[in-house]
Amino acid sequence: MNNIYNIKNKLFIAVFLLLLIVPNLVLIFGVESKIGDNENLKFKKFPKIDIKKPTQSLSSFKSYYLGNFGLKKTTVNQYINFKETVLKEEPLPNYNLTGKDGWYFLGNHYNNVFYDSFGMTGDNKTKEIINYLNRINQYLNSKNIKFYVIFPPNKHSIYSEYLPFQLEKKETLYNHLKRELEKNSTAQLIDLHSVLLKEKKENQLYYKTDSHWNDLGAFIAYQHIIDYIKKDISIQKLELKDYKVSTDFKVLGDNTQMVNIKEKTEVINFEKKTPSKIEVLSDDQKFLHFKNESKDYKLILYRDSFSNALIPFFNETFEDAIYIRNFKINKKDIENNNPDIVILELVERNINYLSKADLK
């Protein structure tokens, strides 16, 4: 009896040790590094350890381990497959929603993107945002710099008909802010919602499998932005005839990547027939800098990922273009670069971030 008890104990200990050791071996040898990513995150590199900064080093290692621990991808993949094939359920409903006709949308994990769509807004938040934009505008006006604000629409704001449920027509934070800005601010908001809702009747402007607009949607937004700026500054706008436009099909999308769907989606490609000679001064994604000697005016664009598709068009339009991956405008950026134009771009679902921002 004691022998059986000892064997059970040893087996339990052995299994327990295997559960501890195997995931770490998988991590050390990078076994999962080539497995498809189901969380829309890149495999993290081992952080630099600085003995002089133990707290920071420990925090970096913790972040690395939590993002890469062994068998994480395999386990999540199996969970997703089980939910989809056996239970016939949405595997990650808080991250991704499967819509109609092959359309996919972000879930509420992304800054409660749908709460606002149901009309959950607040006046205090709007006032704080307007105060922030007014402070920026006053500061830039004092330096004779033009300031514009753009909020690329949420995908479901343009294509709500493809959602798996019907949204009630209630006032969103964007609509409320737009109305209040017109009444209580001199900051210039360039409304992209109206033009994209109009143009979508003729063409698809967002990817079915990704949360962003496609290059055609970005080009239409670009033209609308430049048309607005032309009221203040004489600037040349790119036309569709300047480009060779083609389509192909690729596996693409932050939505479908999360749930292991590898289906191809239509991709629209823009190729400039006569491209400008553009010099890359910085390719750091947090601070991109381009020079185009054939054009005029200097631009600083504070941005998020929605500007990725705008950048090639702006590079063909401005002599000097700086793209800063941040929504907090910094006076040092302005004073060090002396732009003619500053644009603040932030996707609609993150507008509320501006309520906590400050001009420094």
N, C-alpha and C positions, 0 to 999 in steps of 0.2 A: 504493500500500500504506500509506504514511504517513497519507494522507487518511482511509482507512478506520479506521486505528488511532486517529486523532484524533477521528473521529466517535464511535467506541465509547467513548472516554474521556469525551467531552463528554456522551454519553447517560447513561453511568454516573453522572457527577457530577450531572447534572440529576435523575435518578431518586433519587439519594441525598438531594439537597436537598429534593425533593418529599416524601420520606418524613419528613424532619425538619420541614418547614414546614407541610404539610397538617394533621397532628394538632394542631399548636399553633393554627392558624387555626380549626379546629373547636372547640377549647377557648375561644379568645378570643370567638368569635361565638356561643357557646352552642348550637351546632347539635344536640348530643345531649341537651340539658337536658330535653327533653320525651319522650325515648325511655324506654320502660318499664325500670325498674330491675331488673337481674338479680342484684344482690348484696345486696339488702335494705339498701341504704345510700342516704341522701339526697344529692343533688348538693351538694357543699360550696361554701360562699361563699368569695370571695377573702379571705384573712386580712388583718388589720391589720398593717402593717409598722412596727415601732418601731426607729428607728436606735439608740436607747440600749440595746436588747436584741437584738443581731444574731443570737446563737445561737438564741434562742427564735423570732425572726422567720423565720430560715432553716428551722428545724424545722417551723414552721407552714406555710410555703410548700411545703416538700417533701411534707408530708401532703396539702395541697390538690392539688398537681400529680399525685401518685400516685393520688389518688382520682378525679380528673377528666380525666386526659389524653385528648386527642382520639382518637376512633375506638375507645376502650376498650369502650364498651357495644356498638357495632356488631360489633366483632370477637368479643366474648364471645357475643353473640346468635347469630352465624353458627356458632360452635363448638358451641353447645348444639343448634341445629337440625340440624347435621351428625351429631352423636352420636346424636340421637334418631331422625331420619328415615332416615339412611343406614346407620349402624352398629347401630341398634336397641339402644343401650347407655344405661345411666344416665349422664347428662352430667356431673353433679357428685356422684359417690357419697360423697365425704368430707363434703359439705355437706348433701345431701338424699338420702333413700332413698324410692323408690316402693314402697308397701306394697300390700296386697290391698284390693279393693273401694273404690278411690278414696282410700285413706288414705296420707298422706305423713308422714315422720319425719325429724328432724335426723340428720345423719351425725356421724362421730367428730371432725370439725373443731371441734365445740362441746364443748370440754373432755373429749374422749375419752368421750363420753356412753355408748358401748356397752361400753367396756372394763370399767367397773364392773359392768355387767349380767352379764358373764361371771364375776363373782366376784373381780375383782382389787382386793382391799382390803388395808389394813395396820393393825396395832394401834397403831403409833406415831402415825399420822395421827389415828386415833380418839382417842387419849389427849390429843393437842394440842387437838383440837376441844373435848373435854370440859373441859379446863383453861380454855380461853377462855370457854366458856359458864358455867362455875362462877364465874370472876372477875366476869363481868357480873352474875350472879345475886346474888353476895355484895354487890357494890356497890349494886345496886338495892334489895336487901332492907334494907340499912342506911338507906335513905331511904324505907322503907315503900312501895316501888313494885313492883307485880306484873310479873313477866317471863315471857314465853311464846315458844316457838320453833316455827315451822312451816316445813316443807319441802314445797312443792307437788310432787306426783309428776311425774317425766318422763312424757311422753305414752305411751311404750312400756311404762312400768311398769303402766299401766292398760289399755292396748289392745295387749298383746303379740301377741294372736292375729292382728293385721293386718300384722305385720312380714313381710318377704319371706323370712325364715328363722326357725327356731325357737330360742328362747333356752333354755339349760339352767337348771334351777332351782338357782341357787347364791346364797349369801348376798351381798347387795350392801352397799355402805358404809352406806346408810341403815338397813338392817335390823340391821347390826352396831352402828351408833351408837345406835339406838333401844334395843337390849338393854343396852348398856353404860351408857347414861344412866339407865336404870331402876335399875341396880345401884350406880352410882358418882357420881350427881349429884342435886342438888336442883332443877336447872333443869327447867322443865316443858315437855316436848315434846308438842305437840298432833298426834296422828297423823291425817293426812288420807288416807293410802293405803287404810286399811280401809274408811272410809265411802264413798270414791269407787268402790272395787272393788265394793262392795255396790250402790250406787245406779246404776252403769252398766248393770245388768241391766234397768232400767226406762227409762232415758233416755240419750241421747248427751251426754257431759259435756265433750268436747274437740272442737275443730274438726278436720275431716278434713284441711284444707289448711294448718293453722297449728299451731305447737308448743304453743300455750297452751290452757287450758281455756276453754270458752265461758261465757256469763253464768250459765247454769244450773249448770254445774260450780262456778263461783265462789260462787254463792248457797248451794249445798249445803255447800261448804267454810266459808263465812261462818257458817252456822247451827251447824255443828259447833264452830267456834272460840268462838262466843258461849256455846254450851251449856257448854263447858269453863270459860270465864272465870266463868260464873255460879256455879261452885262457890266462888269467892273473893269475888266482887263481885255485888251485886244490880243486874242490868242487863237492860233489855228487848230482846228479840230480834225482828227482823223476821220475818214469816211470808209464805208464798207468796201468801196471800189479800190481802196489802197491795199487790200488784202486778197490773197488766194485762200478761200475757205474750203476746207475738206472735212469729211467725216469718216470715222472708222469706229470699231468696237473694241473695247478693252475691259479687262477686269479692274474695276476702280470703285472706290467708295468707302468712306468712313462708317457709314451705316451697315452695309452688308459685311464688312470686314469683321465686325463685332460678333456676328452670328455665323461665321464660316461659310457664307454664301459667295461663290466664285463666279457668278454669272456675269457675262459681258454687258456693258452698257454703251450707248452711243456717245461718242466723244467728238466734239467740234473743234477743229484745229484752225488757228489763224496764222498765216504766214505772210509777212510784209513783202510786197512785191519789190519794193526798193527800200531796204532797211537802212536806217541811219547808222552812222559809226558811233556806237555807244561804248564809252569807257567805264569799266567797273572799278570804282575806287574802294569799295568795301563789299564783300560778299557775306558778311556776318548777318545771319537772319534777324538778329535783334537790331541791327543798324546797317541797312543796305544803303549804298550810295552810288549813284550813276551820273555820268556826265555826257551830254549831247551838245556839242559845240554848234550844231546847225540850228538850234532853237533858242528861245528866249525864256527868261523868268526862272526863278528858283522856287522849288516846292519842298515843303516838309509835310509828310503824311504820317500821322500817328495811326496805328492800324492793328488789325488782327488778321486771321487767315483769309478772310474774304477779299483782302486786297491782293492776294497772290495773283489772281487773274487780271487785276487792274494794272499792276506794275508795268508789264510790257507796253501797254498803251500810254501810260504816263511818261515812260522813258522816251517815247517817240514824240512827246509833246513839249517837254520842259528841258531847258538847258542843263539844269542841275536838279536832281531829285533824290531826296533822302527819305527812307522809310524806316520808322522807328516802331518796334513791336511793343507798344504800350498805349494805354488810353489816358495816361496822366501826362499832361503837357508840362514841360520843364523849361524854365526861363533860360537856363544855360544852353539848351539846344538852340533856342532862338537867337540868343546873343552871339553864340559861337558861329552860327551859319547864316544869319541875316537873310531869311527867305522873303520872297514877295508874297507867297501864299502859304497858309497852313490849313490843312484839312484834318479833321478828326473823324476817323472811320471806326465804327463799332457795330457789330451785328445786333439786330433788334433784341434778341433774347438777353443780351448783357447790358442793356441801357441802364438798368438800375445800379450797375457798378459806379456810374458817374456820381451818384448821390453821396458817395464816400470819398470822392477824389478831391484833390486840392491843387491849386497852382503854386508851384514852388520855384 
